[in-house]
């Protein structure tokens, strides 16, 4: 499943790495692209959207619909 999520408080590449690690903690095979400029996180994963969004919010980031 491919997800595209808007994460408005992702400020820098370190934030993107933190989000990537949070997602890969629940799905080690996930492909994650986090772009702090566009605030978009693209995820290719077998995990459900709810699980992925929970991982991101647990890491301290908010998600908005786009």
PDB file as gemmi writes it, atoms N, CA and C in Angstrom:
CRYST1    1.000    1.000    1.000  90.00  90.00  90.00 P 1                      
ATOM      1  N   UNK A   1       0.846  -1.172   0.000  1.00  0.00           N  
ATOM      2  CA  UNK A   1       0.000   0.000   0.000  1.00  0.00           C  
ATOM      3  C   UNK A   1       0.896   1.242   0.000  1.00  0.00           C  
ATOM      4  N   UNK A   2       0.500   2.230  -0.798  1.00  0.00           N  
ATOM      5  CA  UNK A   2       1.263   3.475  -0.844  1.00  0.00           C  
ATOM      6  C   UNK A   2       0.450   4.571  -0.166  1.00  0.00           C  
ATOM      7  N   UNK A   3       1.087   5.236   0.778  1.00  0.00           N  
ATOM      8  CA  UNK A   3       0.436   6.323   1.503  1.00  0.00           C  
ATOM      9  C   UNK A   3       1.196   7.610   1.259  1.00  0.00           C  
ATOM     10  N   UNK A   4       0.480   8.716   1.227  1.00  0.00           N  
ATOM     11  CA  UNK A   4       1.127  10.022   1.184  1.00  0.00           C  
ATOM     12  C   UNK A   4       0.505  10.856   2.296  1.00  0.00           C  
ATOM     13  N   UNK A   5       1.337  11.262   3.222  1.00  0.00           N  
ATOM     14  CA  UNK A   5       0.866  11.977   4.397  1.00  0.00           C  
ATOM     15  C   UNK A   5       1.522  13.345   4.495  1.00  0.00           C  
ATOM     16  N   UNK A   6       0.774  14.326   4.941  1.00  0.00           N  
ATOM     17  CA  UNK A   6       1.295  15.680   5.120  1.00  0.00           C  
ATOM     18  C   UNK A   6       1.660  15.838   6.597  1.00  0.00           C  
ATOM     19  N   UNK A   7       2.920  16.174   6.849  1.00  0.00           N  
ATOM     20  CA  UNK A   7       3.423  16.323   8.219  1.00  0.00           C  
ATOM     21  C   UNK A   7       3.945  17.756   8.370  1.00  0.00           C  
ATOM     22  N   UNK A   8       3.069  18.693   8.786  1.00  0.00           N  
ATOM     23  CA  UNK A   8       3.443  20.115   8.776  1.00  0.00           C  
ATOM     24  C   UNK A   8       4.580  20.493   9.721  1.00  0.00           C  
ATOM     25  N   UNK A   9       4.808  19.727  10.783  1.00  0.00           N  
ATOM     26  CA  UNK A   9       5.885  20.105  11.695  1.00  0.00           C  
ATOM     27  C   UNK A   9       7.185  19.339  11.463  1.00  0.00           C  
ATOM     28  N   UNK A  10       7.343  18.774  10.268  1.00  0.00           N  
ATOM     29  CA  UNK A  10       8.623  18.186   9.874  1.00  0.00           C  
ATOM     30  C   UNK A  10       9.482  19.328   9.341  1.00  0.00           C  
ATOM     31  N   UNK A  11      10.485  19.713  10.108  1.00  0.00           N  
ATOM     32  CA  UNK A  11      11.226  20.934   9.796  1.00  0.00           C  
ATOM     33  C   UNK A  11      12.530  20.703   9.040  1.00  0.00           C  
ATOM     34  N   UNK A  12      13.136  19.532   9.210  1.00  0.00           N  
ATOM     35  CA  UNK A  12      14.466  19.338   8.627  1.00  0.00           C  
ATOM     36  C   UNK A  12      14.687  17.869   8.289  1.00  0.00           C  
ATOM     37  N   UNK A  13      15.840  17.569   7.733  1.00  0.00           N  
ATOM     38  CA  UNK A  13      16.114  16.186   7.345  1.00  0.00           C  
ATOM     39  C   UNK A  13      16.197  15.273   8.564  1.00  0.00           C  
ATOM     40  N   UNK A  14      16.623  15.792   9.708  1.00  0.00           N  
ATOM     41  CA  UNK A  14      16.657  14.966  10.925  1.00  0.00           C  
ATOM     42  C   UNK A  14      15.238  14.552  11.321  1.00  0.00           C  
ATOM     43  N   UNK A  15      14.275  15.450  11.117  1.00  0.00           N  
ATOM     44  CA  UNK A  15      12.871  15.100  11.375  1.00  0.00           C  
ATOM     45  C   UNK A  15      12.449  13.966  10.443  1.00  0.00           C  
ATOM     46  N   UNK A  16      12.827  14.080   9.188  1.00  0.00           N  
ATOM     47  CA  UNK A  16      12.505  13.046   8.212  1.00  0.00           C  
ATOM     48  C   UNK A  16      13.102  11.705   8.603  1.00  0.00           C  
ATOM     49  N   UNK A  17      14.329  11.727   9.130  1.00  0.00           N  
ATOM     50  CA  UNK A  17      14.971  10.488   9.571  1.00  0.00           C  
ATOM     51  C   UNK A  17      14.236   9.903  10.770  1.00  0.00           C  
ATOM     52  N   UNK A  18      13.793  10.760  11.688  1.00  0.00           N  
ATOM     53  CA  UNK A  18      13.057  10.286  12.868  1.00  0.00           C  
ATOM     54  C   UNK A  18      11.742   9.629  12.440  1.00  0.00           C  
ATOM     55  N   UNK A  19      11.064  10.244  11.480  1.00  0.00           N  
ATOM     56  CA  UNK A  19       9.811   9.686  10.974  1.00  0.00           C  
ATOM     57  C   UNK A  19      10.076   8.355  10.263  1.00  0.00           C  
ATOM     58  N   UNK A  20      11.126   8.314   9.462  1.00  0.00           N  
ATOM     59  CA  UNK A  20      11.495   7.082   8.762  1.00  0.00           C  
ATOM     60  C   UNK A  20      11.765   5.961   9.760  1.00  0.00           C  
ATOM     61  N   UNK A  21      12.532   6.257  10.813  1.00  0.00           N  
ATOM     62  CA  UNK A  21      12.846   5.238  11.823  1.00  0.00           C  
ATOM     63  C   UNK A  21      11.587   4.771  12.538  1.00  0.00           C  
ATOM     64  N   UNK A  22      10.674   5.691  12.826  1.00  0.00           N  
ATOM     65  CA  UNK A  22       9.432   5.333  13.517  1.00  0.00           C  
ATOM     66  C   UNK A  22       8.600   4.380  12.654  1.00  0.00           C  
ATOM     67  N   UNK A  23       8.535   4.665  11.353  1.00  0.00           N  
ATOM     68  CA  UNK A  23       7.760   3.806  10.454  1.00  0.00           C  
ATOM     69  C   UNK A  23       8.452   2.454  10.285  1.00  0.00           C  
ATOM     70  N   UNK A  24       9.774   2.470  10.136  1.00  0.00           N  
ATOM     71  CA  UNK A  24      10.492   1.212   9.939  1.00  0.00           C  
ATOM     72  C   UNK A  24      10.531   0.365  11.205  1.00  0.00           C  
ATOM     73  N   UNK A  25      10.236   0.963  12.360  1.00  0.00           N  
ATOM     74  CA  UNK A  25      10.142   0.183  13.592  1.00  0.00           C  
ATOM     75  C   UNK A  25       8.910  -0.730  13.546  1.00  0.00           C  
ATOM     76  N   UNK A  26       7.846  -0.286  12.864  1.00  0.00           N  
ATOM     77  CA  UNK A  26       6.643  -1.113  12.766  1.00  0.00           C  
ATOM     78  C   UNK A  26       6.633  -1.956  11.493  1.00  0.00           C  
ATOM     79  N   UNK A  27       7.375  -1.513  10.466  1.00  0.00           N  
ATOM     80  CA  UNK A  27       7.486  -2.278   9.225  1.00  0.00           C  
ATOM     81  C   UNK A  27       8.898  -2.094   8.663  1.00  0.00           C  
ATOM     82  N   UNK A  28       9.824  -2.995   9.040  1.00  0.00           N  
ATOM     83  CA  UNK A  28      11.214  -2.849   8.604  1.00  0.00           C  
ATOM     84  C   UNK A  28      11.394  -2.818   7.089  1.00  0.00           C  
ATOM     85  N   UNK A  29      10.442  -3.356   6.350  1.00  0.00           N  
ATOM     86  CA  UNK A  29      10.557  -3.399   4.888  1.00  0.00           C  
ATOM     87  C   UNK A  29       9.946  -2.161   4.226  1.00  0.00           C  
ATOM     88  N   UNK A  30       9.403  -1.248   5.013  1.00  0.00           N  
ATOM     89  CA  UNK A  30       8.743  -0.067   4.444  1.00  0.00           C  
ATOM     90  C   UNK A  30       9.741   0.810   3.704  1.00  0.00           C  
ATOM     91  N   UNK A  31       9.283   1.372   2.589  1.00  0.00           N  
ATOM     92  CA  UNK A  31      10.067   2.358   1.857  1.00  0.00           C  
ATOM     93  C   UNK A  31       9.485   3.715   2.216  1.00  0.00           C  
ATOM     94  N   UNK A  32      10.320   4.599   2.751  1.00  0.00           N  
ATOM     95  CA  UNK A  32       9.845   5.890   3.237  1.00  0.00           C  
ATOM     96  C   UNK A  32      10.623   6.996   2.554  1.00  0.00           C  
ATOM     97  N   UNK A  33       9.895   7.995   2.051  1.00  0.00           N  
ATOM     98  CA  UNK A  33      10.515   9.207   1.523  1.00  0.00           C  
ATOM     99  C   UNK A  33       9.894  10.371   2.267  1.00  0.00           C  
ATOM    100  N   UNK A  34      10.723  11.080   3.028  1.00  0.00           N  
ATOM    101  CA  UNK A  34      10.245  12.232   3.783  1.00  0.00           C  
ATOM    102  C   UNK A  34      10.912  13.481   3.228  1.00  0.00           C  
ATOM    103  N   UNK A  35      10.118  14.450   2.812  1.00  0.00           N  
ATOM    104  CA  UNK A  35      10.644  15.682   2.218  1.00  0.00           C  
ATOM    105  C   UNK A  35      10.252  16.884   3.086  1.00  0.00           C  
ATOM    106  N   UNK A  36      11.216  17.403   3.858  1.00  0.00           N  
ATOM    107  CA  UNK A  36      10.899  18.538   4.734  1.00  0.00           C  
ATOM    108  C   UNK A  36      10.449  19.793   3.970  1.00  0.00           C  
ATOM    109  N   UNK A  37      10.877  19.941   2.714  1.00  0.00           N  
ATOM    110  CA  UNK A  37      10.482  21.135   1.944  1.00  0.00           C  
ATOM    111  C   UNK A  37       8.993  21.126   1.632  1.00  0.00           C  
ATOM    112  N   UNK A  38       8.490  19.978   1.189  1.00  0.00           N  
ATOM    113  CA  UNK A  38       7.070  19.885   0.829  1.00  0.00           C  
ATOM    114  C   UNK A  38       6.211  19.419   1.998  1.00  0.00           C  
ATOM    115  N   UNK A  39       6.867  18.956   3.077  1.00  0.00           N  
ATOM    116  CA  UNK A  39       6.187  18.417   4.269  1.00  0.00           C  
ATOM    117  C   UNK A  39       5.442  17.124   3.970  1.00  0.00           C  
ATOM    118  N   UNK A  40       5.824  16.446   2.895  1.00  0.00           N  
ATOM    119  CA  UNK A  40       5.151  15.199   2.524  1.00  0.00           C  
ATOM    120  C   UNK A  40       5.994  13.988   2.892  1.00  0.00           C  
ATOM    121  N   UNK A  41       5.318  12.961   3.387  1.00  0.00           N  
ATOM    122  CA  UNK A  41       5.951  11.683   3.667  1.00  0.00           C  
ATOM    123  C   UNK A  41       5.243  10.651   2.804  1.00  0.00           C  
ATOM    124  N   UNK A  42       6.000  10.015   1.916  1.00  0.00           N  
ATOM    125  CA  UNK A  42       5.457   8.938   1.085  1.00  0.00           C  
ATOM    126  C   UNK A  42       5.936   7.626   1.679  1.00  0.00           C  
ATOM    127  N   UNK A  43       5.006   6.707   1.873  1.00  0.00           N  
ATOM    128  CA  UNK A  43       5.329   5.429   2.507  1.00  0.00           C  
ATOM    129  C   UNK A  43       4.778   4.299   1.660  1.00  0.00           C  
ATOM    130  N   UNK A  44       5.635   3.331   1.377  1.00  0.00           N  
ATOM    131  CA  UNK A  44       5.175   2.103   0.739  1.00  0.00           C  
ATOM    132  C   UNK A  44       5.330   1.016   1.790  1.00  0.00           C  
ATOM    133  N   UNK A  45       4.200   0.471   2.249  1.00  0.00           N  
ATOM    134  CA  UNK A  45       4.226  -0.417   3.403  1.00  0.00           C  
ATOM    135  C   UNK A  45       3.117  -1.459   3.336  1.00  0.00           C  
ATOM    136  N   UNK A  46       3.304  -2.509   4.111  1.00  0.00           N  
ATOM    137  CA  UNK A  46       2.255  -3.514   4.280  1.00  0.00           C  
ATOM    138  C   UNK A  46       1.389  -3.181   5.497  1.00  0.00           C  
ATOM    139  N   UNK A  47       1.859  -2.236   6.327  1.00  0.00           N  
ATOM    140  CA  UNK A  47       1.105  -1.848   7.526  1.00  0.00           C  
ATOM    141  C   UNK A  47      -0.092  -0.988   7.127  1.00  0.00           C  
ATOM    142  N   UNK A  48      -1.098  -0.962   7.987  1.00  0.00           N  
ATOM    143  CA  UNK A  48      -2.281  -0.148   7.690  1.00  0.00           C  
ATOM    144  C   UNK A  48      -1.975   1.331   7.892  1.00  0.00           C  
ATOM    145  N   UNK A  49      -2.787   2.174   7.276  1.00  0.00           N  
ATOM    146  CA  UNK A  49      -2.597   3.619   7.419  1.00  0.00           C  
ATOM    147  C   UNK A  49      -2.693   4.032   8.882  1.00  0.00           C  
ATOM    148  N   UNK A  50      -3.612   3.432   9.620  1.00  0.00           N  
ATOM    149  CA  UNK A  50      -3.778   3.777  11.044  1.00  0.00           C  
ATOM    150  C   UNK A  50      -2.504   3.489  11.833  1.00  0.00           C  
ATOM    151  N   UNK A  51      -1.864   2.362  11.547  1.00  0.00           N  
ATOM    152  CA  UNK A  51      -0.635   1.991  12.258  1.00  0.00           C  
ATOM    153  C   UNK A  51       0.491   2.957  11.899  1.00  0.00           C  
ATOM    154  N   UNK A  52       0.596   3.332  10.628  1.00  0.00           N  
ATOM    155  CA  UNK A  52       1.640   4.252  10.183  1.00  0.00           C  
ATOM    156  C   UNK A  52       1.429   5.637  10.801  1.00  0.00           C  
ATOM    157  N   UNK A  53       0.195   6.131  10.777  1.00  0.00           N  
ATOM    158  CA  UNK A  53      -0.057   7.461  11.354  1.00  0.00           C  
ATOM    159  C   UNK A  53       0.198   7.448  12.858  1.00  0.00           C  
ATOM    160  N   UNK A  54      -0.132   6.349  13.514  1.00  0.00           N  
ATOM    161  CA  UNK A  54       0.141   6.222  14.958  1.00  0.00           C  
ATOM    162  C   UNK A  54       1.640   6.285  15.221  1.00  0.00           C  
ATOM    163  N   UNK A  55       2.439   5.629  14.388  1.00  0.00           N  
ATOM    164  CA  UNK A  55       3.897   5.639  14.555  1.00  0.00           C  
ATOM    165  C   UNK A  55       4.435   7.057  14.408  1.00  0.00           C  
ATOM    166  N   UNK A  56       3.912   7.801  13.430  1.00  0.00           N  
ATOM    167  CA  UNK A  56       4.382   9.170  13.195  1.00  0.00           C  
ATOM    168  C   UNK A  56       3.973  10.088  14.352  1.00  0.00           C  
ATOM    169  N   UNK A  57       2.719   9.987  14.792  1.00  0.00           N  
ATOM    170  CA  UNK A  57       2.274  10.851  15.891  1.00  0.00           C  
ATOM    171  C   UNK A  57       2.974  10.468  17.203  1.00  0.00           C  
ATOM    172  N   UNK A  58       3.263   9.183  17.394  1.00  0.00           N  
ATOM    173  CA  UNK A  58       4.001   8.760  18.593  1.00  0.00           C  
ATOM    174  C   UNK A  58       5.421   9.318  18.603  1.00  0.00           C  
ATOM    175  N   UNK A  59       5.965   9.567  17.410  1.00  0.00           N  
ATOM    176  CA  UNK A  59       7.307  10.148  17.303  1.00  0.00           C  
ATOM    177  C   UNK A  59       7.278  11.660  17.537  1.00  0.00           C  
ATOM    178  N   UNK A  60       6.071  12.218  17.724  1.00  0.00           N  
ATOM    179  CA  UNK A  60       5.961  13.635  18.056  1.00  0.00           C  
ATOM    180  C   UNK A  60       5.589  14.541  16.900  1.00  0.00           C  
ATOM    181  N   UNK A  61       5.094  13.970  15.813  1.00  0.00           N  
ATOM    182  CA  UNK A  61       4.740  14.771  14.633  1.00  0.00           C  
ATOM    183  C   UNK A  61       3.250  14.721  14.402  1.00  0.00           C  
ATOM    184  N   UNK A  62       2.726  15.808  13.836  1.00  0.00           N  
ATOM    185  CA  UNK A  62       1.296  15.853  13.534  1.00  0.00           C  
ATOM    186  C   UNK A  62       1.089  15.561  12.048  1.00  0.00           C  
ATOM    187  N   UNK A  63      -0.101  15.079  11.736  1.00  0.00           N  
ATOM    188  CA  UNK A  63      -0.435  14.751  10.357  1.00  0.00           C  
ATOM    189  C   UNK A  63      -1.697  15.510  10.001  1.00  0.00           C  
ATOM    190  N   UNK A  64      -1.699  16.150   8.838  1.00  0.00           N  
ATOM    191  CA  UNK A  64      -2.909  16.803   8.354  1.00  0.00           C  
ATOM    192  C   UNK A  64      -3.308  16.153   7.049  1.00  0.00           C  
ATOM    193  N   UNK A  65      -4.583  16.193   6.742  1.00  0.00           N  
ATOM    194  CA  UNK A  65      -5.009  15.686   5.447  1.00  0.00           C  
ATOM    195  C   UNK A  65      -4.657  16.729   4.398  1.00  0.00           C  
ATOM    196  N   UNK A  66      -4.399  16.289   3.186  1.00  0.00           N  
ATOM    197  CA  UNK A  66      -4.014  17.255   2.137  1.00  0.00           C  
ATOM    198  C   UNK A  66      -4.894  17.143   0.938  1.00  0.00           C  
TER     199      UNK A  66                                                      
END                                                                             
